[in-house]
Amino acid sequence: MLFSEHIRTLRKQQGIMQRELAKAIGVDIPMYCRYEHGERRPKRAQVVKLAKKFKVDPDELVALWLAEEAWSDIAHDPMADRASQLLLEQLGAGGTAATPQPVPPAKQAPQAQAPEVNPLVLRAMELPASQRTLVANLDDNPMPHYVQGDALTVMRSIEDESIDCIVTTPPYWNLRKYNTESIKARTLQQFTEQLLTVMAEAHRVLKPQGSLWLNLADFYENRAMQALPWRVAISMMDLQGWIMRNDVVWNKPMGTFDSAVDHLRNVHEFLFHFVKSPDYYCDEDAWRRDYGIVSHSVEIMPADVWDIAPEKSEIERYRVAPERLCRLPIAVTCPRHGIVLDPFCGTGTTCKVAYDLDRRSIGIDVNGDRLERARRRIEQKSLSLF
């Protein structure tokens, strides 16, 4: 049995959570998941820690780890099968019984089922580092860089730990049709899993001291509130290792039209603030500046309920996020001249606010019409300065 398959089997048999094992060996949850799926190899010291956590013989687990490593070094060689056969013969003739047997060639092993793939924890498909150059190619000026394409596909071209701050509002579930491969779901579960896959990729591109601000709204289905924001938020914490710092309630004073008469009118959305490390970047002075969100004294921190009226769009089918919703998150958690990312940028509110605050930004959207509108907003802003 391969090492990766073995530790996955041990975890399931003993009912241990992936986050417990990740914490025990000092890695984040997405990295541990890669160990279980054979995409990455842990260090020897980590294997010993896993053995202690599983309460198995460390020597046996290390031996299996070494056998897999040895086989992976020669597996693609044309003489690998013959080398494996000779080694087995040598062990049978005079080798010690304690010496671990190498993993047999794939063609001699019984056909194994494909490993389970959990889209909630796996990051997007890997690209060679040489193909991840989007941030390196950015100009130094704060003019937003817009990219038309699927969010997940474009994010794969962003270097590891290169983004300072992510502020985004994903598509509303089941309210509009969006032409995007990242969010194309028929059920709520599919929508949640696809969104979590994008958030796992966001975890990769975000700097260790970076912040993610995620705006999500809830909805009713079959006369029951679905708790979508919290389904996503809890999965991000439990499965991907995110740390939640704030759950801001965006109170929309007038709300939206709702014809239902058997439940309260919904006038709020959530703006979750996630970080990768407790030691994240935070401009404490910026918290106390007046960004038109809440009335507060400079002596105390602002509250986590923000009264912001929705902004009307000149073109009704477009959703325009209020600029005030993005302003404080960017000002507080993105350093001056840092890089802001919005993987679902729509008409570019996040990028416009980043531009106003002298931050560079990347906006991704599949709809070229929306991106053109985003560009016009920046052009109008630039012309107004002269």
NUGUSE-151740 format. One record per residue (C-alpha): residue in one letter; x negated, y, z; residue number from 0. Coordinates in Angstrom, 3 decimals. Example, Ala and Ser with C-alpha at 12.3 -4.5 7.8 and 13.67 -1.06 7.14 Angstrom:
<vexlums>
+---------+----------+----------+----------+-------+
| koldren |        x |        y |        z | domar |
+---------+----------+----------+----------+-------+
|       A |  -12.300 |   -4.500 |    7.800 |     0 |
|       S |  -13.670 |   -1.060 |    7.140 |     1 |
+---------+----------+----------+----------+-------+
</vexlums>
This chain:
<vexlums>
+---------+----------+----------+----------+-------+
| koldren |        x |        y |        z | domar |
+---------+----------+----------+----------+-------+
|       M |    0.000 |    0.000 |    0.000 |     0 |
|       L |   -1.338 |    3.447 |   -0.892 |     1 |
|       F |   -2.291 |    5.724 |    1.986 |     2 |
|       S |    0.296 |    8.340 |    1.026 |     3 |
|       E |    3.072 |    5.751 |    0.847 |     4 |
|       H |    1.921 |    4.225 |    4.126 |     5 |
|       I |    2.109 |    7.439 |    6.165 |     6 |
|       R |    5.497 |    8.249 |    4.659 |     7 |
|       T |    6.761 |    4.806 |    5.667 |     8 |
|       L |    5.351 |    5.185 |    9.194 |     9 |
|       R |    7.011 |    8.575 |    9.598 |    10 |
|       K |   10.410 |    7.272 |    8.531 |    11 |
|       Q |   10.149 |    4.141 |   10.659 |    12 |
|       Q |    9.303 |    6.175 |   13.752 |    13 |
|       G |   11.744 |    9.007 |   13.037 |    14 |
|       I |    9.101 |   11.746 |   13.230 |    15 |
|       M |    9.785 |   15.110 |   11.589 |    16 |
|       Q |    7.365 |   16.355 |    8.937 |    17 |
|       R |    6.920 |   19.624 |   10.805 |    18 |
|       E |    5.663 |   17.700 |   13.880 |    19 |
|       L |    2.998 |   15.935 |   11.834 |    20 |
|       A |    2.021 |   19.121 |   10.006 |    21 |
|       K |    1.548 |   20.894 |   13.331 |    22 |
|       A |   -0.430 |   17.968 |   14.761 |    23 |
|       I |   -3.027 |   18.093 |   11.966 |    24 |
|       G |   -3.081 |   21.878 |   11.542 |    25 |
|       V |   -1.465 |   22.394 |    8.123 |    26 |
|       D |    1.784 |   23.914 |    6.891 |    27 |
|       I |    4.743 |   21.728 |    5.976 |    28 |
|       P |    4.406 |   22.035 |    2.159 |    29 |
|       M |    0.779 |   20.860 |    2.381 |    30 |
|       Y |    1.712 |   17.870 |    4.543 |    31 |
|       C |    4.394 |   16.937 |    2.008 |    32 |
|       R |    1.701 |   16.879 |   -0.644 |    33 |
|       Y |   -0.230 |   14.370 |    1.450 |    34 |
|       E |    2.816 |   12.097 |    1.551 |    35 |
|       H |    3.324 |   12.346 |   -2.206 |    36 |
|       G |   -0.336 |   11.773 |   -3.053 |    37 |
|       E |   -0.817 |   15.234 |   -4.558 |    38 |
|       R |   -3.513 |   16.207 |   -2.054 |    39 |
|       R |   -5.792 |   14.243 |    0.269 |    40 |
|       P |   -6.203 |   15.044 |    3.967 |    41 |
|       K |   -9.589 |   15.220 |    5.647 |    42 |
|       R |  -10.902 |   12.298 |    7.670 |    43 |
|       A |  -10.375 |   14.124 |   10.975 |    44 |
|       Q |   -6.753 |   14.739 |   10.004 |    45 |
|       V |   -6.285 |   11.038 |    9.249 |    46 |
|       V |   -7.500 |   10.209 |   12.767 |    47 |
|       K |   -5.016 |   12.700 |   14.231 |    48 |
|       L |   -2.224 |   11.130 |   12.180 |    49 |
|       A |   -3.147 |    7.693 |   13.518 |    50 |
|       K |   -2.880 |    8.965 |   17.081 |    51 |
|       K |    0.478 |   10.560 |   16.323 |    52 |
|       F |    1.754 |    7.319 |   14.770 |    53 |
|       K |    0.131 |    5.276 |   17.594 |    54 |
|       V |   -1.673 |    2.996 |   15.156 |    55 |
|       D |   -5.310 |    1.878 |   14.957 |    56 |
|       P |   -7.324 |    4.869 |   13.634 |    57 |
|       D |   -9.888 |    2.535 |   12.034 |    58 |
|       E |   -7.217 |    0.793 |    9.977 |    59 |
|       L |   -5.678 |    4.047 |    8.751 |    60 |
|       V |   -9.096 |    5.518 |    7.921 |    61 |
|       A |  -10.002 |    2.298 |    6.098 |    62 |
|       L |   -6.883 |    2.576 |    3.941 |    63 |
|       W |   -7.663 |    6.247 |    3.311 |    64 |
|       L |  -11.226 |    5.349 |    2.241 |    65 |
|       A |  -10.026 |    2.503 |    0.020 |    66 |
|       E |   -7.637 |    4.816 |   -1.800 |    67 |
|       E |  -10.362 |    7.433 |   -2.201 |    68 |
|       A |  -12.816 |    4.864 |   -3.548 |    69 |
|       W |  -10.316 |    3.533 |   -6.047 |    70 |
|       S |   -9.320 |    7.033 |   -7.206 |    71 |
|       D |  -12.978 |    7.688 |   -8.075 |    72 |
|       I |  -13.144 |    4.791 |  -10.543 |    73 |
|       A |   -9.517 |    4.243 |  -11.560 |    74 |
|       H |   -9.920 |    5.946 |  -14.947 |    75 |
|       D |  -13.137 |    4.134 |  -15.856 |    76 |
|       P |  -12.728 |    1.380 |  -18.500 |    77 |
|       M |  -14.668 |   -1.000 |  -16.241 |    78 |
|       A |  -12.538 |   -0.289 |  -13.163 |    79 |
|       D |  -10.648 |   -3.590 |  -13.368 |    80 |
|       R |  -13.852 |   -5.610 |  -13.658 |    81 |
|       A |  -15.484 |   -3.665 |  -10.815 |    82 |
|       S |  -12.503 |   -4.344 |   -8.586 |    83 |
|       Q |  -12.610 |   -8.052 |   -9.423 |    84 |
|       L |  -16.341 |   -8.296 |   -8.660 |    85 |
|       L |  -15.859 |   -6.508 |   -5.349 |    86 |
|       L |  -13.086 |   -8.895 |   -4.347 |    87 |
|       E |  -15.273 |  -11.876 |   -5.275 |    88 |
|       Q |  -18.167 |  -10.447 |   -3.267 |    89 |
|       L |  -15.984 |   -9.915 |   -0.232 |    90 |
|       G |  -14.661 |  -13.452 |   -0.533 |    91 |
|       A |  -18.162 |  -14.897 |   -0.763 |    92 |
|       G |  -19.906 |  -13.120 |    2.060 |    93 |
|       G |  -18.220 |   -9.861 |    2.958 |    94 |
|       T |  -16.942 |   -9.188 |    6.428 |    95 |
|       A |  -13.282 |   -9.687 |    7.174 |    96 |
|       A |  -13.027 |   -6.197 |    8.605 |    97 |
|       T |  -14.004 |   -4.586 |    5.302 |    98 |
|       P |  -10.850 |   -3.087 |    3.752 |    99 |
|       Q |   -9.851 |   -4.395 |    0.357 |   100 |
|       P |   -9.725 |   -1.839 |   -2.439 |   101 |
|       V |   -6.375 |   -0.911 |   -3.857 |   102 |
|       P |   -5.749 |   -3.252 |   -6.822 |   103 |
|       P |   -5.507 |   -1.792 |  -10.314 |   104 |
|       A |   -2.145 |   -0.318 |  -11.152 |   105 |
|       K |   -1.461 |   -2.845 |  -13.917 |   106 |
|       Q |   -1.976 |   -5.765 |  -11.494 |   107 |
|       A |    0.262 |   -4.288 |   -8.820 |   108 |
|       P |    4.022 |   -4.854 |   -8.861 |   109 |
|       Q |    6.015 |   -2.083 |  -10.464 |   110 |
|       A |    6.625 |    0.505 |   -7.763 |   111 |
|       Q |    9.522 |    2.885 |   -7.648 |   112 |
|       A |    8.800 |    6.531 |   -8.310 |   113 |
|       P |    8.108 |    8.400 |   -5.058 |   114 |
|       E |   11.002 |   10.387 |   -3.703 |   115 |
|       V |   10.910 |   14.054 |   -4.623 |   116 |
|       N |   12.335 |   16.540 |   -2.181 |   117 |
|       P |   12.859 |   19.877 |   -3.961 |   118 |
|       L |   13.263 |   21.596 |   -0.602 |   119 |
|       V |    9.635 |   21.145 |    0.369 |   120 |
|       L |    7.617 |   20.610 |   -2.790 |   121 |
|       R |    6.092 |   23.597 |   -4.455 |   122 |
|       A |    6.465 |   24.233 |   -8.150 |   123 |
|       M |    4.435 |   22.314 |  -10.699 |   124 |
|       E |    0.735 |   23.019 |  -10.358 |   125 |
|       L |   -1.127 |   25.012 |  -12.981 |   126 |
|       P |   -4.906 |   25.207 |  -13.298 |   127 |
|       A |   -6.342 |   28.214 |  -11.490 |   128 |
|       S |   -7.571 |   29.547 |  -14.837 |   129 |
|       Q |   -3.947 |   29.940 |  -15.965 |   130 |
|       R |   -2.907 |   31.871 |  -12.870 |   131 |
|       T |   -3.929 |   35.383 |  -13.786 |   132 |
|       L |   -0.792 |   37.530 |  -13.568 |   133 |
|       V |   -1.940 |   39.588 |  -10.569 |   134 |
|       A |   -5.521 |   39.887 |  -11.826 |   135 |
|       N |   -4.217 |   41.477 |  -15.031 |   136 |
|       L |   -2.203 |   44.187 |  -13.255 |   137 |
|       D |   -3.178 |   47.827 |  -13.669 |   138 |
|       D |   -4.153 |   49.875 |  -10.636 |   139 |
|       N |   -1.331 |   52.391 |  -11.136 |   140 |
|       P |    2.051 |   51.830 |   -9.433 |   141 |
|       M |    4.009 |   51.518 |  -12.696 |   142 |
|       P |    6.064 |   48.298 |  -12.303 |   143 |
|       H |    5.097 |   45.243 |  -14.324 |   144 |
|       Y |    8.204 |   43.505 |  -15.682 |   145 |
|       V |    8.174 |   39.921 |  -16.945 |   146 |
|       Q |   11.097 |   38.359 |  -18.790 |   147 |
|       G |   11.467 |   34.693 |  -17.961 |   148 |
|       D |   12.667 |   32.132 |  -15.468 |   149 |
|       A |   11.654 |   33.031 |  -11.903 |   150 |
|       L |   10.023 |   29.705 |  -11.078 |   151 |
|       T |    8.174 |   29.456 |  -14.388 |   152 |
|       V |    6.734 |   32.965 |  -14.145 |   153 |
|       M |    5.798 |   32.557 |  -10.481 |   154 |
|       R |    3.627 |   29.590 |  -11.433 |   155 |
|       S |    1.326 |   32.044 |  -13.224 |   156 |
|       I |    0.756 |   34.052 |  -10.020 |   157 |
|       E |   -2.403 |   33.363 |   -8.053 |   158 |
|       D |   -2.309 |   31.770 |   -4.592 |   159 |
|       E |   -1.879 |   34.215 |   -1.689 |   160 |
|       S |   -1.972 |   37.298 |   -3.922 |   161 |
|       I |    1.347 |   39.038 |   -3.106 |   162 |
|       D |    1.741 |   41.382 |   -0.121 |   163 |
|       C |    5.525 |   41.536 |    0.088 |   164 |
|       I |    8.528 |   39.865 |   -1.568 |   165 |
|       V |   11.925 |   41.588 |   -1.553 |   166 |
|       T |   14.671 |   39.871 |   -3.511 |   167 |
|       T |   18.381 |   39.236 |   -3.892 |   168 |
|       P |   19.035 |   35.880 |   -5.602 |   169 |
|       P |   22.166 |   35.402 |   -7.734 |   170 |
|       Y |   25.452 |   35.149 |   -5.874 |   171 |
|       W |   26.613 |   31.553 |   -5.796 |   172 |
|       N |   29.660 |   30.735 |   -7.925 |   173 |
|       L |   30.562 |   34.352 |   -8.659 |   174 |
|       R |   28.715 |   34.926 |  -11.931 |   175 |
|       K |   27.037 |   32.926 |  -14.653 |   176 |
|       Y |   23.280 |   33.438 |  -14.727 |   177 |
|       N |   21.103 |   32.218 |  -17.577 |   178 |
|       T |   18.199 |   30.980 |  -15.478 |   179 |
|       E |   16.561 |   27.590 |  -15.154 |   180 |
|       S |   15.650 |   28.240 |  -11.503 |   181 |
|       I |   19.250 |   28.783 |  -10.409 |   182 |
|       K |   21.510 |   26.683 |  -12.598 |   183 |
|       A |   23.708 |   24.623 |  -10.298 |   184 |
|       R |   27.142 |   23.036 |  -10.378 |   185 |
|       T |   27.406 |   22.468 |   -6.638 |   186 |
|       L |   26.494 |   24.395 |   -3.512 |   187 |
|       Q |   23.935 |   21.736 |   -2.587 |   188 |
|       Q |   22.217 |   22.065 |   -5.962 |   189 |
|       F |   22.200 |   25.845 |   -5.646 |   190 |
|       T |   20.657 |   25.625 |   -2.173 |   191 |
|       E |   17.983 |   23.152 |   -3.257 |   192 |
|       Q |   17.038 |   25.174 |   -6.337 |   193 |
|       L |   16.797 |   28.380 |   -4.332 |   194 |
|       L |   14.640 |   26.622 |   -1.738 |   195 |
|       T |   12.310 |   25.453 |   -4.493 |   196 |
|       V |   11.772 |   29.088 |   -5.486 |   197 |
|       M |   11.190 |   29.995 |   -1.834 |   198 |
|       A |    8.565 |   27.244 |   -1.554 |   199 |
|       E |    6.724 |   28.811 |   -4.483 |   200 |
|       A |    7.099 |   32.192 |   -2.786 |   201 |
|       H |    5.312 |   30.684 |    0.218 |   202 |
|       R |    2.369 |   29.802 |   -2.030 |   203 |
|       V |    1.943 |   33.214 |   -3.666 |   204 |
|       L |    2.464 |   35.265 |   -0.491 |   205 |
|       K |   -0.621 |   36.393 |    1.412 |   206 |
|       P |   -1.122 |   34.941 |    4.924 |   207 |
|       Q |   -0.117 |   38.310 |    6.421 |   208 |
|       G |    2.670 |   38.936 |    3.907 |   209 |
|       S |    6.436 |   39.233 |    4.380 |   210 |
|       L |    9.475 |   37.915 |    2.523 |   211 |
|       W |   12.794 |   39.797 |    2.704 |   212 |
|       L |   15.655 |   37.645 |    1.403 |   213 |
|       N |   19.140 |   39.108 |    0.879 |   214 |
|       L |   21.936 |   36.509 |    0.901 |   215 |
|       A |   25.719 |   36.728 |    1.063 |   216 |
|       D |   28.220 |   34.141 |    2.280 |   217 |
|       F |   31.460 |   33.077 |    0.609 |   218 |
|       Y |   34.593 |   31.008 |    1.114 |   219 |
|       E |   35.390 |   27.750 |   -0.648 |   220 |
|       N |   38.448 |   25.597 |    0.006 |   221 |
|       R |   39.450 |   28.049 |    2.738 |   222 |
|       A |   36.199 |   27.497 |    4.620 |   223 |
|       M |   33.191 |   29.780 |    4.984 |   224 |
|       Q |   30.156 |   27.916 |    3.649 |   225 |
|       A |   27.388 |   29.522 |    5.786 |   226 |
|       L |   25.111 |   29.651 |    2.740 |   227 |
|       P |   22.650 |   32.214 |    4.172 |   228 |
|       W |   22.020 |   30.100 |    7.254 |   229 |
|       R |   21.812 |   26.831 |    5.319 |   230 |
|       V |   18.965 |   28.355 |    3.324 |   231 |
|       A |   17.309 |   30.124 |    6.262 |   232 |
|       I |   17.247 |   27.078 |    8.546 |   233 |
|       S |   15.911 |   24.850 |    5.760 |   234 |
|       M |   13.150 |   27.365 |    5.057 |   235 |
|       M |   12.090 |   27.255 |    8.706 |   236 |
|       D |   12.453 |   23.500 |    9.224 |   237 |
|       L |   11.150 |   22.239 |    5.877 |   238 |
|       Q |    8.809 |   24.922 |    4.582 |   239 |
|       G |    7.237 |   26.390 |    7.709 |   240 |
|       W |    8.570 |   29.946 |    7.402 |   241 |
|       I |    8.825 |   32.069 |   10.555 |   242 |
|       M |   11.917 |   34.273 |   10.860 |   243 |
|       R |   11.215 |   37.696 |   12.362 |   244 |
|       N |   14.537 |   39.452 |   11.781 |   245 |
|       D |   18.062 |   38.653 |   10.626 |   246 |
|       V |   19.282 |   42.064 |    9.548 |   247 |
|       V |   23.015 |   42.544 |    9.059 |   248 |
|       W |   23.686 |   44.760 |    6.057 |   249 |
|       N |   26.996 |   46.387 |    6.948 |   250 |
|       K |   28.798 |   47.707 |    3.864 |   251 |
|       P |   31.183 |   50.303 |    5.353 |   252 |
|       M |   33.890 |   49.956 |    2.711 |   253 |
|       G |   33.168 |   46.315 |    1.959 |   254 |
|       T |   34.524 |   44.646 |   -1.167 |   255 |
|       F |   38.029 |   43.792 |   -2.300 |   256 |
|       D |   39.421 |   40.621 |   -0.731 |   257 |
|       S |   43.004 |   39.503 |   -1.340 |   258 |
|       A |   43.010 |   36.874 |    1.427 |   259 |
|       V |   45.332 |   37.477 |    4.387 |   260 |
|       D |   44.276 |   34.606 |    6.665 |   261 |
|       H |   40.698 |   35.632 |    7.500 |   262 |
|       L |   38.852 |   38.825 |    8.351 |   263 |
|       R |   37.571 |   41.007 |    5.547 |   264 |
|       N |   33.901 |   40.269 |    4.906 |   265 |
|       V |   31.896 |   43.516 |    4.891 |   266 |
|       H |   28.354 |   42.308 |    5.540 |   267 |
|       E |   25.449 |   40.400 |    4.040 |   268 |
|       F |   22.212 |   39.161 |    5.595 |   269 |
|       L |   18.683 |   40.389 |    4.979 |   270 |
|       F |   16.319 |   37.798 |    6.441 |   271 |
|       H |   12.731 |   38.764 |    7.216 |   272 |
|       F |   10.349 |   35.787 |    6.963 |   273 |
|       V |    6.589 |   35.623 |    7.502 |   274 |
|       K |    3.937 |   32.901 |    7.217 |   275 |
|       S |    2.038 |   33.907 |   10.344 |   276 |
|       P |    2.888 |   35.758 |   13.575 |   277 |
|       D |   -0.061 |   38.007 |   12.708 |   278 |
|       Y |    1.660 |   39.621 |    9.723 |   279 |
|       Y |    1.089 |   43.118 |    8.350 |   280 |
|       C |    3.350 |   45.691 |    9.989 |   281 |
|       D |    3.105 |   49.482 |    9.889 |   282 |
|       E |    4.548 |   50.259 |   13.317 |   283 |
|       D |    4.765 |   53.977 |   12.580 |   284 |
|       A |    6.856 |   53.301 |    9.464 |   285 |
|       W |    9.507 |   51.571 |   11.584 |   286 |
|       R |   10.248 |   54.891 |   13.246 |   287 |
|       R |   10.408 |   57.070 |   10.155 |   288 |
|       D |   13.799 |   58.152 |    8.901 |   289 |
|       Y |   14.588 |   56.135 |    5.779 |   290 |
|       G |   18.306 |   56.850 |    5.942 |   291 |
|       I |   19.275 |   53.406 |    7.205 |   292 |
|       V |   20.112 |   53.882 |   10.865 |   293 |
|       S |   20.148 |   56.812 |   13.216 |   294 |
|       H |   17.559 |   56.259 |   15.886 |   295 |
|       S |   15.093 |   58.036 |   18.092 |   296 |
|       V |   11.423 |   58.002 |   17.173 |   297 |
|       E |   10.833 |   56.614 |   20.660 |   298 |
|       I |   12.578 |   53.291 |   19.996 |   299 |
|       M |   12.686 |   50.686 |   17.245 |   300 |
|       P |   15.604 |   50.796 |   14.787 |   301 |
|       A |   18.421 |   48.291 |   15.243 |   302 |
|       D |   19.057 |   45.226 |   13.088 |   303 |
|       V |   22.434 |   46.392 |   11.754 |   304 |
|       W |   22.072 |   48.710 |    8.756 |   305 |
|       D |   25.012 |   50.748 |    7.491 |   306 |
|       I |   24.459 |   51.107 |    3.742 |   307 |
|       A |   27.249 |   51.627 |    1.241 |   308 |
|       P |   26.965 |   49.583 |   -1.980 |   309 |
|       E |   25.748 |   51.616 |   -4.927 |   310 |
|       K |   27.908 |   51.831 |   -8.010 |   311 |
|       S |   26.515 |   50.796 |  -11.365 |   312 |
|       E |   27.051 |   52.649 |  -14.604 |   313 |
|       I |   27.552 |   49.244 |  -16.230 |   314 |
|       E |   29.997 |   47.298 |  -14.109 |   315 |
|       R |   28.695 |   43.822 |  -14.840 |   316 |
|       Y |   25.323 |   44.677 |  -13.315 |   317 |
|       R |   24.788 |   44.432 |   -9.603 |   318 |
|       V |   22.618 |   47.263 |   -8.314 |   319 |
|       A |   21.095 |   46.777 |   -4.881 |   320 |
|       P |   21.005 |   49.962 |   -2.777 |   321 |
|       E |   17.568 |   51.553 |   -2.751 |   322 |
|       R |   17.825 |   52.122 |    0.996 |   323 |
|       L |   18.070 |   48.353 |    1.521 |   324 |
|       C |   14.568 |   47.917 |    0.051 |   325 |
|       R |   12.885 |   51.068 |    1.314 |   326 |
|       L |   12.219 |   50.207 |    4.961 |   327 |
|       P |   11.057 |   46.602 |    4.298 |   328 |
|       I |    8.516 |   47.773 |    1.703 |   329 |
|       A |    7.340 |   50.764 |    3.742 |   330 |
|       V |    6.811 |   48.666 |    6.870 |   331 |
|       T |    5.473 |   45.328 |    5.577 |   332 |
|       C |    3.580 |   46.222 |    2.393 |   333 |
|       P |    0.332 |   48.213 |    2.721 |   334 |
|       R |   -0.265 |   51.254 |    0.531 |   335 |
|       H |   -1.281 |   50.150 |   -2.991 |   336 |
|       G |   -0.199 |   46.600 |   -2.117 |   337 |
|       I |    1.798 |   44.367 |   -4.478 |   338 |
|       V |    5.556 |   43.782 |   -4.174 |   339 |
|       L |    7.274 |   40.896 |   -5.979 |   340 |
|       D |   10.958 |   40.508 |   -6.856 |   341 |
|       P |   11.579 |   37.176 |   -8.643 |   342 |
|       F |   15.242 |   38.107 |   -9.288 |   343 |
|       C |   14.741 |   41.791 |  -10.012 |   344 |
|       G |   17.859 |   42.480 |  -12.097 |   345 |
|       T |   17.937 |   46.194 |  -12.871 |   346 |
|       G |   14.799 |   46.827 |  -10.864 |   347 |
|       T |   15.811 |   48.445 |   -7.570 |   348 |
|       T |   12.977 |   46.767 |   -5.647 |   349 |
|       C |   10.385 |   47.814 |   -8.228 |   350 |
|       K |   11.708 |   51.374 |   -8.345 |   351 |
|       V |   11.443 |   51.734 |   -4.568 |   352 |
|       A |    7.939 |   50.233 |   -4.648 |   353 |
|       Y |    7.022 |   52.795 |   -7.310 |   354 |
|       D |    8.429 |   55.621 |   -5.174 |   355 |
|       L |    6.341 |   54.419 |   -2.214 |   356 |
|       D |    3.120 |   54.106 |   -4.258 |   357 |
|       R |    3.063 |   50.297 |   -4.277 |   358 |
|       R |    2.430 |   48.130 |   -7.309 |   359 |
|       S |    5.167 |   45.672 |   -8.205 |   360 |
|       I |    6.125 |   42.693 |  -10.352 |   361 |
|       G |    9.739 |   42.222 |  -11.429 |   362 |
|       I |   10.947 |   38.951 |  -12.970 |   363 |
|       D |   14.285 |   38.396 |  -14.681 |   364 |
|       V |   15.559 |   36.173 |  -17.485 |   365 |
|       N |   17.802 |   38.895 |  -18.878 |   366 |
|       G |   15.988 |   41.293 |  -21.193 |   367 |
|       D |   18.869 |   43.769 |  -21.123 |   368 |
|       R |   18.596 |   44.126 |  -17.347 |   369 |
|       L |   14.824 |   44.564 |  -17.561 |   370 |
|       E |   15.233 |   47.277 |  -20.186 |   371 |
|       R |   17.587 |   49.074 |  -17.831 |   372 |
|       A |   14.988 |   48.714 |  -15.062 |   373 |
|       R |   12.354 |   50.297 |  -17.309 |   374 |
|       R |   14.666 |   53.210 |  -18.101 |   375 |
|       R |   15.150 |   53.884 |  -14.386 |   376 |
|       I |   11.387 |   54.261 |  -13.967 |   377 |
|       E |   11.099 |   56.415 |  -17.092 |   378 |
|       Q |   13.809 |   58.742 |  -15.808 |   379 |
|       K |   12.019 |   58.944 |  -12.473 |   380 |
|       S |    8.724 |   59.781 |  -14.197 |   381 |
|       L |   10.321 |   62.480 |  -16.370 |   382 |
|       S |   11.930 |   64.094 |  -13.332 |   383 |
|       L |    8.472 |   64.704 |  -11.875 |   384 |
|       F |    7.560 |   67.125 |  -14.679 |   385 |
+---------+----------+----------+----------+-------+
</vexlums>
